[in-house]
Amino acid sequence: MEYIIPCIKKYKNVDELLENRQTSSSLFNQQENKMVLDDLKNESFVCIVGEPGIGKSRLLKEFLNSVTESIFFINATEFIPSKVDEKTNYCVIDALDEVDTNKFTEVLNSIKQYKSEHSSVNVLFSCRRHYVESYIQHFLSCNDLSFIELCRLRENNVNEIVKKCNYKTQSSVKNSPKLLELLSIPRYLDFFIRYNKEKCECTNIGDLFE
C-alpha cells in the first residue's frame, strides 16, 4: 500500500500522554497535524505508540528508508545493547509489546540503560499505548523520553482509496459506518486493498476477515 503520512499527537512525557495533553511543537505541521519522516530524525529518545495495526512498524520502516546515517534496527525481542554498533547514529527498536510479559521490564530497562550510556545516539522504539499505562513506573524512570502517538487515518484519506474501487464497493463503504471506521486503521485498509485486487469488490467487514 502506498504510504500515507500519519496523523500524530506528540507528548513530552508519560503524564501528557496519559492525560492526552498534546504538545505544541514546531517540528510538526500543526495545520494538518501530520509528521514528515525528517522530523523523527530530531527526536533524541522517543516511543511510538498506538493501537494494533495503526502503523507503528510501518512508520519505523519508512524512517529506515529515509535515513542515510548509520542505523541499527532490531525487534525488541532480540534487543541486546552490546549488539549495537559503536558508530550507530540511530538505534531503532520495534514492537516492545511483543516481548514476553516476564521480560518486558528487563528489555525496557535495557533500552533506558543503552540511551543513558549513549546520549548522542537517537533511540526510537515502538509499543502499544496500553503497555505504557500498565508499566507506567518503568516508563516514568526513562529520562527525557517523549511520545509520538499514531492516530487513525482521516476519513478523506480512506475515501481517496475507496473512490478507486467499483461502484458497489464504494456504496457499501458509504452505507456502513462500521466498515468506514475499520478502514481508518491502516492494517485493515491494506487488507481492503488486497481483497479488492483479488475479488474486485469488498462489501462488508466479513470480507476483510475471510
C-alpha positions as CSV (number, residue, x, y, z in Angstrom):
1,M,0.0,0.0,0.0
2,E,1.2,3.5,-0.8
3,Y,2.4,5.1,2.4
4,I,0.1,7.7,3.9
5,I,1.8,10.1,6.2
6,P,0.1,9.5,9.6
7,C,-1.7,12.0,11.7
8,I,0.0,12.2,15.1
9,K,0.0,13.6,18.6
10,K,3.2,14.4,20.3
11,Y,3.7,14.3,24.1
12,K,6.7,15.5,26.1
13,N,6.3,12.8,28.8
14,V,4.2,10.0,30.2
15,D,1.9,12.3,32.1
16,E,1.0,14.3,29.0
17,L,0.4,11.0,27.0
18,L,-2.0,9.5,29.6
19,E,-3.8,12.8,30.2
20,N,-4.0,13.3,26.4
21,R,-2.4,16.8,26.7
22,Q,-0.8,17.3,23.3
23,T,2.5,19.1,23.0
24,S,2.6,22.1,20.7
25,S,5.7,21.6,18.6
26,S,7.1,23.5,15.6
27,L,8.6,20.2,14.5
28,F,5.2,19.1,13.1
29,N,2.8,20.5,10.6
30,Q,0.1,21.7,13.1
31,Q,-2.3,22.7,10.4
32,E,-2.6,19.1,9.1
33,N,-1.3,17.5,12.3
34,K,1.0,15.4,10.2
35,M,4.5,14.4,10.6
36,V,7.2,14.1,8.0
37,L,9.9,11.5,8.3
38,D,12.6,14.0,8.6
39,D,11.0,15.3,11.9
40,L,11.8,12.0,13.5
41,K,15.5,12.5,12.9
42,N,15.4,15.2,15.5
43,E,13.9,13.0,18.2
44,S,16.6,12.0,20.8
45,F,14.6,9.5,22.7
46,V,11.0,8.7,21.6
47,C,8.4,5.9,22.0
48,I,6.0,5.5,19.1
49,V,2.6,4.4,20.5
50,G,-0.7,3.4,19.0
51,E,-3.4,0.7,18.8
52,P,-2.7,-2.6,16.9
53,G,-2.5,-2.2,13.2
54,I,-2.2,1.6,13.3
55,G,1.2,1.6,11.6
56,K,3.9,1.8,14.2
57,S,6.2,-0.8,12.5
58,R,5.4,0.7,9.1
59,L,6.4,4.2,10.2
60,L,9.7,2.8,11.5
61,K,10.4,1.0,8.3
62,E,9.7,4.2,6.3
63,F,12.0,6.0,8.6
64,L,14.7,3.4,7.9
65,N,14.5,4.1,4.2
66,S,14.8,7.8,4.7
67,V,17.9,7.8,6.9
68,T,21.4,8.0,5.3
69,E,23.3,7.9,8.6
70,S,24.3,4.7,10.4
71,I,21.2,3.0,11.7
72,F,20.7,-0.1,13.8
73,F,17.3,-1.8,13.6
74,I,16.1,-4.8,15.6
75,N,12.9,-6.3,17.1
76,A,12.6,-5.8,20.8
77,T,12.5,-9.5,21.5
78,E,16.1,-9.7,20.2
79,F,17.5,-6.4,21.6
80,I,20.8,-6.7,23.4
81,P,22.7,-3.4,23.9
82,S,26.0,-5.0,23.2
83,K,24.9,-5.8,19.7
84,V,24.6,-2.2,18.7
85,D,27.5,-0.9,16.6
86,E,29.5,1.8,18.3
87,K,29.2,4.0,15.2
88,T,25.4,3.9,15.2
89,N,23.6,7.2,14.9
90,Y,20.1,5.8,15.2
91,C,19.0,2.8,17.3
92,V,15.5,1.7,16.3
93,I,13.7,-1.0,18.3
94,D,10.4,-2.3,17.1
95,A,7.5,-3.9,18.9
96,L,8.3,-3.8,22.6
97,D,4.8,-5.1,23.2
98,E,5.8,-8.4,21.6
99,V,8.3,-9.1,24.4
100,D,7.1,-11.8,26.9
101,T,5.5,-10.3,29.9
102,N,8.1,-11.7,32.3
103,K,10.8,-10.0,30.3
104,F,9.1,-6.7,29.4
105,T,10.6,-4.6,32.2
106,E,14.1,-6.1,31.6
107,V,14.0,-5.1,27.9
108,L,12.6,-1.6,28.6
109,N,15.3,-1.1,31.3
110,S,18.0,-2.2,28.8
111,I,16.7,0.4,26.3
112,K,16.8,3.0,29.0
113,Q,20.3,2.0,30.1
114,Y,21.6,2.0,26.5
115,K,20.3,5.5,26.0
116,S,21.8,6.8,29.2
117,E,25.2,5.4,28.2
118,H,24.9,6.6,24.6
119,S,23.4,10.1,24.8
120,S,24.5,11.0,21.3
121,V,22.5,8.2,19.7
122,N,18.9,8.8,18.8
123,V,16.8,6.0,20.2
124,L,13.3,5.2,18.8
125,F,11.2,2.3,19.8
126,S,7.5,1.3,19.4
127,C,4.9,-0.1,21.8
128,R,1.2,-0.3,22.2
129,R,-0.2,2.5,24.3
130,H,-1.8,0.3,27.0
131,Y,1.6,-1.1,27.8
132,V,2.7,2.3,28.8
133,E,-0.2,2.5,31.2
134,S,0.4,-0.9,32.6
135,Y,4.2,-0.3,33.2
136,I,3.9,3.5,33.9
137,Q,6.5,3.5,36.7
138,H,9.1,2.0,34.4
139,F,8.4,4.4,31.6
140,L,8.5,7.3,34.1
141,S,12.0,6.3,35.0
142,C,13.2,6.8,31.4
143,N,14.7,10.3,31.5
144,D,13.7,12.7,28.7
145,L,11.5,10.1,26.9
146,S,8.9,11.7,24.7
147,F,6.0,10.0,22.9
148,I,4.5,10.1,19.4
149,E,1.0,8.6,19.1
150,L,-0.2,7.5,15.7
151,C,-3.9,8.2,15.1
152,R,-6.4,6.7,12.8
153,L,-6.4,7.8,9.2
154,R,-8.6,10.7,8.3
155,E,-11.8,10.0,6.5
156,N,-10.6,11.8,3.4
157,N,-7.5,9.6,3.3
158,V,-9.7,6.5,3.3
159,N,-12.1,7.9,0.7
160,E,-9.2,8.6,-1.6
161,I,-8.6,4.9,-1.7
162,V,-12.2,3.8,-1.8
163,K,-13.1,6.0,-4.8
164,K,-10.7,3.9,-6.9
165,C,-12.9,0.9,-6.3
166,N,-16.0,-0.1,-8.2
167,Y,-19.4,1.5,-7.5
168,K,-20.7,-1.5,-5.4
169,T,-17.8,-1.3,-3.0
170,Q,-17.9,2.5,-2.8
171,S,-21.6,2.3,-2.0
172,S,-21.1,-0.4,0.6
173,V,-18.4,1.6,2.4
174,K,-20.6,4.8,2.3
175,N,-23.5,3.0,3.8
176,S,-21.6,1.2,6.5
177,P,-20.1,3.5,9.2
178,K,-18.5,0.5,10.9
179,L,-16.7,-0.6,7.8
180,L,-15.5,3.0,7.2
181,E,-14.3,3.2,10.8
182,L,-12.4,-0.1,10.4
183,L,-10.7,1.2,7.3
184,S,-9.3,4.1,9.2
185,I,-6.8,1.5,10.7
186,P,-4.0,1.2,8.1
187,R,-3.7,-2.6,8.6
188,Y,-7.4,-3.1,7.6
189,L,-7.2,-0.6,4.8
190,D,-4.3,-2.7,3.4
191,F,-6.4,-5.9,3.7
192,F,-9.2,-4.0,1.9
193,I,-6.9,-3.0,-1.0
194,R,-5.6,-6.6,-1.3
195,Y,-9.1,-8.1,-1.2
196,N,-10.3,-5.7,-3.9
197,K,-7.5,-6.6,-6.2
198,E,-8.3,-10.3,-5.8
199,K,-12.1,-10.2,-5.7
200,C,-12.8,-6.9,-7.5
201,E,-15.1,-5.8,-4.6
202,C,-15.4,-5.7,-0.8
203,T,-18.8,-5.1,0.5
204,N,-18.7,-5.8,4.3
205,I,-16.5,-6.3,7.3
206,G,-16.8,-10.1,6.9
207,D,-14.9,-9.9,3.6
208,L,-11.9,-8.4,5.4
209,F,-11.8,-11.3,7.8
210,E,-12.3,-14.0,5.3
